[in-house]
Amino acid sequence: MIIIFQALFSIFVLFVLSTIVQKKKQGLLGKKGFLFWVVFWMIALLAVFWPESMSQLASFMGIGRGVDVVIYSALVIIFFLLFHLHIKIESIGRDITFLTREMALMDEKKNSKL
């Protein structure tokens, strides 16, 4: 039964990796993002093909089960990415505010000269 899941997951990872490569070629993904996502999906693929490695990692870290390591890791990654996105959105908001003010001042100067 796990073989079917492994095959389906492998197909999914190949699709995701091709999407990552495509986004990198389009310039929509930087080097760090490209490296992060490729490594992330390769580790996920390894965990699916060798689930006992997650149990060994859990044992090493003092966690009960391998699946718990996966869940904890996923939560940490999700919260990190959420934090990073929040910071990026705040930065974009400040940039938009700055540009809007600059454009308004430029329009005001243009209108006052007429």
C-alpha positions in Angstrom: 0.0 0.0 0.0 2.8 2.4 0.8 4.2 1.7 -2.7 1.2 3.4 -4.3 1.6 6.4 -2.0 5.3 6.6 -2.8 4.6 6.5 -6.5 1.9 9.2 -6.3 4.1 11.4 -4.1 7.0 11.0 -6.4 4.9 12.1 -9.4 3.7 15.1 -7.3 7.3 16.0 -6.3 8.4 15.8 -9.9 5.6 18.2 -10.8 6.5 20.6 -8.0 10.2 20.5 -8.9 9.5 21.3 -12.6 7.3 24.2 -11.4 10.2 25.4 -9.2 12.6 25.2 -12.1 10.2 27.0 -14.4 9.7 29.9 -11.8 13.4 30.2 -11.4 13.9 30.5 -15.2 11.2 33.1 -15.3 13.0 35.1 -12.7 10.1 34.8 -10.2 12.2 32.8 -7.7 15.6 33.8 -6.3 18.6 31.5 -5.6 17.7 31.2 -1.9 14.1 30.4 -2.6 15.0 27.9 -5.3 17.5 26.2 -3.0 15.1 26.1 -0.1 12.3 24.5 -2.1 14.4 22.0 -3.9 16.0 20.8 -0.6 12.6 20.8 1.1 11.0 18.6 -1.5 14.0 16.3 -1.7 13.9 15.8 2.1 10.1 15.2 1.9 10.8 12.6 -0.8 13.4 10.9 1.3 11.1 10.8 4.3 8.4 9.1 2.2 10.8 6.5 0.8 12.6 5.8 4.1 10.0 6.5 6.9 12.2 4.7 9.4 14.7 7.5 9.1 12.1 9.8 10.6 11.7 7.4 13.6 15.5 7.4 14.0 15.6 11.2 13.9 12.7 11.3 16.4 14.6 9.0 18.8 17.7 11.1 18.5 15.8 14.2 19.3 13.9 12.7 22.2 10.5 12.7 20.4 8.2 9.8 20.5 7.3 9.0 16.9 8.7 9.8 13.5 5.4 11.3 12.4 5.7 13.8 15.3 9.0 15.0 13.9 7.4 15.6 10.5 4.4 17.5 12.1 6.6 19.6 14.4 9.0 20.4 11.5 6.1 21.3 9.2 4.7 23.7 11.8 8.0 25.4 12.4 8.5 25.8 8.6 4.9 27.1 8.1 5.3 29.7 10.9 8.7 30.8 9.7 7.3 31.3 6.2 4.2 33.1 7.6 6.5 35.4 9.6 8.6 36.1 6.5 5.5 36.8 4.4 4.2 39.1 7.1 7.4 41.1 7.1 7.4 41.3 3.3 3.8 42.5 3.2 4.5 45.2 5.8 7.5 46.3 3.7 5.5 46.4 0.5 2.8 48.5 2.4 5.4 51.0 3.5 6.9 51.2 0.0 3.4 51.8 -1.5 2.7 54.5 1.1 6.1 56.2 0.3 5.5 56.0 -3.5 2.0 57.4 -3.1 3.2 60.3 -1.1 6.0 61.0 -3.6 3.6 60.9 -6.5 1.2 63.2 -4.7 4.0 65.7 -4.0 5.2 65.5 -7.6 1.6 66.2 -8.9 1.3 69.1 -6.5 4.6 70.6 -7.7 3.4 70.2 -11.3 0.0 71.8 -10.7 1.5 74.7 -8.8 3.8 75.6 -11.7 0.9 75.8 -14.1 
